[in-house]
Amino acid sequence: MEKPKSPHPVDVHVGARVKLRRTMLGMSQDKLGESLGLTFQQIQKYEKGVNRIGASRIFQIAKILDVPIQYLFDDFDRPAVAGFAEDDSETASFMDLLNTPDGVQLCRHYSKIDDPKVRKRVLDLVKAIADTEGGDGGPKRGL
């Protein structure tokens, strides 16, 4: 008996990038599916990498999510981002953060700050809090 095929790493990565951008925009799977003429179940399959996304559909998704097509493929060459290695703990921690509602909200609101000086001050504040909390990669508190 033949083993079922597992999703190709590129398909998994592209699906994860679609999910990341969709959640950063606060868009539901229903809404994205509606915009594409698909069901939310199909969007789920795309996001898990179970179903491949064709070229024309990638083009449509990028337009709807307001990103360049390349965004969906960015960082694929970094295995930890794609979820296939654990040696880059900083990248893994970042991806863990983005998989939480708080992390998505933090990124969403931070990205709405237009003034570079204000963005820098917010970043400095977060760094200072992390340093005070022992933000050296040790156990996380309060998440």
C-alpha positions as CSV (number, residue, x, y, z in Angstrom):
1,M,0.0,0.0,0.0
2,E,1.3,3.4,-1.0
3,K,1.9,6.0,1.7
4,P,-0.2,9.2,1.4
5,K,1.8,12.1,0.1
6,S,2.7,14.8,2.6
7,P,2.4,18.4,1.6
8,H,5.4,19.9,-0.1
9,P,7.4,22.3,2.2
10,V,6.8,25.2,-0.2
11,D,3.0,24.7,-0.1
12,V,3.1,24.6,3.7
13,H,5.2,27.8,3.8
14,V,3.0,29.7,1.4
15,G,-0.1,28.6,3.3
16,A,1.4,29.7,6.5
17,R,2.3,33.1,5.0
18,V,-1.3,33.5,3.7
19,K,-2.6,32.7,7.2
20,L,-0.1,35.1,8.9
21,R,-1.1,38.0,6.6
22,R,-4.8,37.2,6.8
23,T,-4.8,37.2,10.6
24,M,-2.6,40.4,10.7
25,L,-5.3,42.1,8.7
26,G,-8.0,40.7,11.0
27,M,-9.6,38.9,8.1
28,S,-11.5,35.7,8.6
29,Q,-11.2,32.6,6.5
30,D,-14.8,33.2,5.4
31,K,-14.0,36.7,4.2
32,L,-10.9,35.6,2.2
33,G,-12.8,32.7,0.8
34,E,-15.7,34.9,-0.2
35,S,-13.3,37.3,-2.0
36,L,-12.0,34.3,-3.9
37,G,-15.3,32.6,-4.5
38,L,-14.2,29.7,-2.3
39,T,-15.3,28.1,1.0
40,F,-13.5,28.7,4.3
41,Q,-12.7,24.9,4.2
42,Q,-10.7,25.5,1.0
43,I,-8.9,28.4,2.6
44,Q,-8.1,26.1,5.6
45,K,-6.6,23.5,3.2
46,Y,-4.5,26.2,1.5
47,E,-3.3,27.5,4.8
48,K,-2.2,24.0,6.0
49,G,-0.5,23.3,2.7
50,V,-2.8,20.3,2.0
51,N,-3.9,21.8,-1.3
52,R,-1.6,23.6,-3.5
53,I,-2.4,27.2,-4.5
54,G,-2.1,27.7,-8.3
55,A,-0.3,30.7,-9.8
56,S,-3.5,32.7,-10.7
57,R,-4.9,32.1,-7.2
58,I,-1.6,33.2,-5.6
59,F,-1.9,36.4,-7.7
60,Q,-5.5,36.9,-6.4
61,I,-4.6,36.2,-2.8
62,A,-1.7,38.6,-2.9
63,K,-3.9,41.4,-4.3
64,I,-6.6,40.7,-1.6
65,L,-4.1,40.6,1.2
66,D,-2.4,43.7,-0.2
67,V,1.1,42.2,-0.4
68,P,3.5,41.6,-3.3
69,I,3.5,37.9,-4.5
70,Q,7.1,37.5,-3.2
71,Y,5.7,38.1,0.4
72,L,4.1,34.6,0.2
73,F,7.5,33.0,-0.5
74,D,9.7,35.3,1.7
75,D,12.0,33.5,4.2
76,F,11.3,30.1,2.7
77,D,15.1,29.5,2.5
78,R,15.2,29.8,6.3
79,P,14.0,26.4,7.6
80,A,13.0,27.6,11.1
81,V,10.5,30.0,9.6
82,A,9.0,27.2,7.5
83,G,8.8,25.1,10.7
84,F,11.3,22.4,9.7
85,A,14.2,23.2,12.1
86,E,14.6,24.2,15.7
87,D,18.1,25.6,15.7
88,D,17.1,29.3,15.3
89,S,15.4,29.8,18.6
90,E,14.9,33.6,18.0
91,T,13.0,32.9,14.8
92,A,11.0,30.1,16.3
93,S,10.0,32.4,19.3
94,F,8.9,35.0,16.8
95,M,6.8,32.5,14.9
96,D,5.4,31.2,18.2
97,L,4.4,34.8,19.0
98,L,2.7,35.3,15.7
99,N,0.6,32.2,16.3
100,T,-1.0,33.8,19.3
101,P,-3.9,36.3,19.2
102,D,-1.8,38.8,21.3
103,G,1.1,38.5,18.9
104,V,-1.1,39.1,15.9
105,Q,-2.7,42.1,17.6
106,L,0.7,43.5,18.6
107,C,2.0,43.3,15.1
108,R,-1.2,44.6,13.6
109,H,-1.3,47.7,15.8
110,Y,2.4,48.3,15.6
111,S,2.3,48.3,11.8
112,K,-0.4,51.0,11.9
113,I,2.1,53.5,13.5
114,D,3.3,55.7,10.6
115,D,5.8,57.9,12.5
116,P,9.2,56.2,12.5
117,K,10.2,58.1,15.7
118,V,7.0,56.8,17.5
119,R,7.7,53.2,16.2
120,K,11.3,53.4,17.5
121,R,10.0,54.6,20.9
122,V,7.5,51.7,21.1
123,L,10.2,49.3,20.2
124,D,12.6,50.7,22.8
125,L,9.8,50.4,25.4
126,V,9.1,46.8,24.5
127,K,12.9,46.0,24.7
128,A,13.2,47.7,28.1
129,I,10.2,45.7,29.4
130,A,11.7,42.5,28.0
131,D,15.1,43.2,29.6
132,T,13.4,43.9,32.9
133,E,11.4,40.6,32.7
134,G,14.6,38.7,31.9
135,G,13.8,38.5,28.2
136,D,16.9,36.5,27.4
137,G,15.0,33.6,25.9
138,G,14.2,32.1,29.2
139,P,10.8,31.0,30.3
140,K,8.0,33.4,29.3
141,R,5.7,34.8,32.0
142,G,2.2,36.1,31.6
143,L,1.5,35.0,28.0
